[in-house]
Structures are given as structure tokens and as C-alpha cells.
Amino acid sequence: MTAPWPPLREELRGVAPYGAPQLDVPVALNVNENPYGPSPATVADIAAAVAQVAGSLNRYPDREFTELRKALADYLARESGVELAVEQLWAANGSNEVMLQLLQAFGGPGRTAVSFAPTYSMYPEYARDAMTTWVAGRRREDFGFDVDHARDLLGEHRPSVVLVPSPNNPTGTALPREVIGSLCELVPDGVVVVDEAYAEFRRSGTPSALELLGEHRNLVVTRTMSKAFALAGARVGYLAAAPDICDAIRVVRLPYHLSAVTQAVATAALRHAEELLGRVDDLRRERDLLVSWLRGQDLEVAESDANFVLFGRFADRHAVWQGLLDRGVLIRETGPDGWLRVSVGTPEEMAAFREAVEALMEEAR
């Protein structure tokens, strides 16, 4: 009997590649991008930085990307008030690669990774790719975190990796400081990864997990420059953790994994952090207005500390998603059944979204 071709791992056979729809529509609000691009001055500085390294692209880049790590440390000190050494920082091609490297280093055959649903849909794929057993617990009905349930689940499975986004994707829910501390104590022999991809959008008074790094040696905090930094096209993510965790990741990283061009772009962008993050307050305000408006339409809405909002519930969410797309507005069909997620865009984009929702609801009456 002929074996199937190509000789793919059996658990990958028939699996569709991950990816949100990339459609040419007037209003795209489905992948949580920052709708405000960099200024001409920032573009010029980034271009100059790339030009500077272009003449030496025949040489491999600095595999320890020391200058970028120093710039990241400076940024986090300003943003979160947490002073970090260069040895506590690591970067890769998007926080996706950071996560995969964490699973490669601390997961693997015979080991388990745990998260709590609803959660980021890529986590089980990272675990699968690193041949790590995947276990998903649950959140409360209001998407809050159930510490008692977590205690039972972690005690049963004794994971080597716990993945918890804060703010959570797709719900936007932030984790209280005490929950993060409890998780670190519940898995003393594993690592707790707090995914702060949307941390810059958190509401005033919501702490960053970075503040707990000095208290828990097994805590890892991941960030990205794709969202608030408006740098999705550059693919730069990073983490903060104890130096021995960063050293462990160096074992599994690919040689020279962060190109000289990527390092130059990210370092230049960090010089313009104040400008690139200048619209975060605007997006927060737009998010809060959106939450109020959706609730005014008698829809359920999850509390959000991110730049997106989860709303529902719909008997047929796909029909709603398609109805909005037919009106030129693309959002995301993700999360628990009956819910949809919309990214926060410009005032004009949000007006178009509201108009499309109103038209769809009027049609349904």
C-alpha cells in the first residue's frame, strides 16, 4: 500500500494553515492593527537606518542584537517603570516566533502546555509544532479568570508552560496582578508566560506583569511592536524574563534569526516611540465609545483593555459577519460561539462599522 505523499506528520495532515482573511475591503477591522501609520519623519529615520546597514548585508547580523535590547530596556523603563538588564530581554520575528521558541525550549515530547479558553487561537498550534501536549482549561462565563479551576487543572496536569494573554485575545480581559502571582506559585517547576501583546492599550490603573518579574523567577512577559507601535509589517516581538530563561532560548533559536534590517527598523522605531504611541489614547477613547454604543444596541460586550472589542451574542454569527462584509466592513469571526471581534479603527472606520451594524439590525427586524 502506497504511503500518503508528501510524508507529512500525521497530526498535520488535512490541517488548514492559520491566517485571518486578507480581503480588499473599504474597512478592515479584523486583525487588531494600529490604523495610524508612522509620520514622514519617522519613515525617513527608519529608511536611513536601513540604508546604513544595507552596505554590510554581506555580513551576518549581530546575533545578540545588543543595541535593540538596550533600546527595548529603555522603552520598558519609560512605559512601565520597570528597569531591566539587557540580559533579561529577548526578541524575534514577531511575538509568534518568541512563543514558538518558548515552547521549543520548555515544552516538547512528554511535556504539557496549558491555557484557559477562550484564548489566543495560535497557542495550540505552537504546542503542536513543538510536539507538546496541549490542555485548555476554561474562563468564567464573564471571561474573568477562575483561580480555583486553574489550581485544579494545573495540579492535575503539572504543565511546563502556562500561556495566559493579558489583555486576553479574543476577549480583551486583563489579568489582575494577584492572579499572575498565584499562577507563578502554582507551577514552580514551569514557566508562566503572560502575553502582553496589547498591554499599551490597557486602561489607567491596570498593571503590567513586568512589575512582578523581580518576585517570580518563572515569569515571562511577552510584548510585540505590531499593535500599539504600528509596526505590524516589521514583525518584531520580544520578551522580558530572568537571564537564565533568555539563555535557554538562545539554545533553540535559529542562527542569526533576527536580520540586520529588522534590527535597524525596530531600533529606529523605538527612537520615535512617543510619536508611534501617540494615538494610543485616541484608540482607547474610541474603544470605550464603541463598547457603550454596542451595549446601547442591546448587545453583550466583554470588558476590554485592548484595541478590540468582543461582542454578541448571535444565533448565527457567520451570517452577521457576512452581512457586515457585504457592506464593506471586515471583522473577525473568532472566540466563543455566537461572538464576533472588531478591531478599533479611525473615527471614520468606526462610523462605517456602526452604520453597517445598524443596517444589518434594521434588516433583521
Secondary structure, 3 states (H helix, E strand, C coil): CCCCCCCCCHHHCCCCCCCCCCCCCCEECCCCCCCCCCCHHHHHHHHHHHHHHHCCCCCCCCCCCHHHHHHHHHHHHHHHCCCCCHHHEEEECHHHHHHHHHHHHHCCCCCEEEEEECCCCCHHHHHHHCCCEEEEEECCCCCCCCHHHHHHHHHHHCCCEEEEECCCCCCCCCCCHHHHHHHHHHCCCCEEEEECCCHHHCCCCCCCHHHHCCCCCCEEEEEECCCCCCCHHHCCEEEECCHHHHHHHHHHCCCCCCCHHHHHHHHHHHHCHHHHCCCHHHHHHHHHHHHHHHHHCCCEECCCCCCEEEEECCCCHHHHHHHHHHCCEECECCCCCCCEEEECCCHHHHHHHHHHHHHHHHHHC
